[in-house]
Amino acid sequence: MVKINYDVLYLLSEGSRLGINEIGNLVGRSSPRLKYNMKMLQKEHILKEAYTVFDYSYFGILLFKVYFKGAYISEKNKEDIFKKLDENPYITSIYELSGEFDLVLEFCTPNPSHFNKELKKISSEIPTLNNYKIILNVVSHMFTRQYLLSKKTFMPLGTDIILGGDREMENFNINELSVLNALLKNPNIRLTKLAEETKLNIKTSNSLLSLLQERKVVRGFKCVVDTNKLGIEKFRLFLKLHNINPERDKELLNFAKHKKEIVQLNKTVGDWDMEIDIESFERKRIRAIIIQLRENFIDIIQTFNLIEFFTYYKRSFLPDYFFKEKIL
């Protein structure tokens, strides 16, 4: 394993569109050295595919998660299943857990009826995907991987991206849809290529991208990190809450915001009320956070469950079907 510059890894994973000069100014490294660091991160497949963070709620879309038990029998069986799932235009994310559930699919659909139709279709086509729990994602808070930073040489990138919740659906014109579609297909697309793909001039396409970011429709550009190759422990904590009020809810969110190992918090409806993703180089640090969480919020945590998060195979926040219906 090559020596990792974790400051560079942090910046690339949390801001995949950052240029070499921007990163160099932040970490105080020369361009040739940075190019080498970036090349090694990609060559070793530590930095995997990039993805654009869209706030799907502005598109009138609901996010459902389906947790499967016994989804596949063998590695070959798994590969065949994943290939078929990747072709589904409503599935935005595919990832594996290790524990009670072994596969999770995230669906973005216009309504619950359409989601149910797609899930039934998949279950009939793939018989092993017939034992599952369904969760509705209400709102997500995405935090950056500040635990990667070796020292406070620069301010961390935006630390709390909020997706979902009670939003008014927006209407997008054909030029905006073209830009959004290009960013979905290629999050790191250069401005000249973006203009070419959208058939707009560079000034217009760049202006539309900036406007979509200002409107908080486009929330960021990130990369999937192979935490397994770095020896990073990654777990998802499932909480069932009771007796909660707005004040305690806010305190729980603030707790998560101030723990650099907590990278995401999802409020959900279903068998549990909250999911918290925790990452650390030390398993004991994850255990310490969970103990603090239980001690500080014993009055509202009814039950909890901890499952190891293995890896992402696909990650996105908008479904392919949306643009096929709007643009074609």
TANOR-V13178 format. One record per pair of residues at least 4 apart in sequence whose ideal C-beta (glycine too) atoms are under 6 Angstrom apart, sorted by sequence separation. I is the first residue (numbers start at 1). J is the second residue. If there is no record, write none. Layout:
# TANOR-V13178
{{I | J} {I | J}}
This chain:
# TANOR-V13178
{{9 | 13} {11 | 15} {18 | 22} {20 | 24} {29 | 33} {39 | 43} {40 | 44} {73 | 77} {97 | 101} {110 | 114} {122 | 126} {172 | 176} {183 | 187} {189 | 193} {200 | 204} {202 | 206} {244 | 248} {292 | 296} {297 | 301} {318 | 322} {323 | 327} {324 | 328} {4 | 9} {18 | 23} {24 | 29} {29 | 34} {41 | 46} {42 | 47} {56 | 61} {72 | 77} {109 | 114} {172 | 177} {189 | 194} {195 | 200} {200 | 205} {212 | 217} {213 | 218} {227 | 232} {244 | 249} {280 | 285} {41 | 47} {72 | 78} {85 | 91} {109 | 115} {123 | 129} {195 | 201} {212 | 218} {256 | 262} {280 | 286} {11 | 18} {24 | 31} {122 | 129} {123 | 130} {182 | 189} {195 | 202} {198 | 205} {227 | 234} {267 | 274} {107 | 115} {278 | 286} {72 | 81} {85 | 94} {95 | 104} {256 | 265} {266 | 275} {24 | 34} {146 | 156} {195 | 205} {20 | 31} {23 | 34} {94 | 105} {191 | 202} {194 | 205} {265 | 276} {11 | 23} {144 | 156} {182 | 194} {93 | 106} {144 | 157} {264 | 277} {20 | 34} {91 | 105} {92 | 106} {263 | 277} {144 | 159} {182 | 197} {191 | 206} {91 | 107} {92 | 108} {143 | 159} {182 | 198} {262 | 278} {263 | 279} {90 | 107} {261 | 278} {261 | 279} {90 | 109} {141 | 160} {142 | 161} {179 | 198} {261 | 280} {7 | 27} {178 | 198} {141 | 162} {140 | 163} {140 | 164} {139 | 164} {139 | 165} {90 | 118} {8 | 37} {179 | 208} {179 | 209} {259 | 289} {71 | 102} {5 | 37} {69 | 101} {71 | 103} {176 | 208} {240 | 272} {241 | 273} {240 | 273} {16 | 50} {67 | 101} {187 | 221} {238 | 272} {12 | 47} {68 | 103} {239 | 274} {67 | 104} {238 | 275} {2 | 40} {66 | 105} {236 | 275} {237 | 276} {65 | 106} {236 | 277} {64 | 107} {235 | 278} {63 | 108} {81 | 126} {234 | 279} {252 | 297} {61 | 108} {62 | 109} {232 | 279} {233 | 280} {232 | 281} {233 | 283} {64 | 115} {235 | 286} {56 | 108} {248 | 300} {233 | 286} {72 | 128} {244 | 300} {71 | 128} {243 | 300} {71 | 129} {161 | 219} {161 | 220} {241 | 300} {242 | 302} {68 | 129} {70 | 131} {69 | 131} {239 | 301} {240 | 302} {240 | 303} {68 | 132} {239 | 304} {66 | 132} {67 | 133} {238 | 305} {66 | 134} {237 | 306} {65 | 135} {235 | 306} {236 | 307} {64 | 136} {65 | 137} {235 | 308} {236 | 309} {63 | 137} {235 | 309} {234 | 309} {224 | 312} {224 | 315} {57 | 164} {55 | 163} {58 | 167} {60 | 169} {57 | 167} {58 | 170} {147 | 260} {146 | 260} {147 | 261} {145 | 263} {143 | 263} {142 | 264} {141 | 265} {140 | 266} {26 | 154} {139 | 267} {137 | 266} {138 | 267} {14 | 144} {52 | 183} {137 | 268} {135 | 268} {136 | 269} {184 | 318} {10 | 145} {52 | 187} {135 | 270} {51 | 187} {50 | 187} {10 | 148} {50 | 188} {133 | 271} {9 | 148} {10 | 149} {6 | 148} {15 | 157} {181 | 323} {7 | 150} {14 | 157} {6 | 150} {177 | 326} {177 | 327} {58 | 217} {55 | 217} {55 | 219} {53 | 219} {53 | 220} {52 | 221} {17 | 188} {51 | 222} {16 | 188} {50 | 223} {49 | 224} {47 | 223} {48 | 224} {48 | 226} {46 | 226} {45 | 226} {46 | 229} {17 | 221} {16 | 221} {16 | 222} {16 | 223} {14 | 222} {99 | 307} {99 | 308} {13 | 223} {97 | 307} {98 | 308} {108 | 319} {13 | 225} {97 | 309} {98 | 310} {96 | 310} {96 | 311} {95 | 312} {94 | 313} {94 | 314} {93 | 314} {93 | 315} {92 | 316} {92 | 319} {90 | 319} {89 | 319} {82 | 313} {89 | 320} {90 | 321} {89 | 321} {56 | 317} {54 | 317} {51 | 315} {53 | 317} {54 | 318} {51 | 316}}
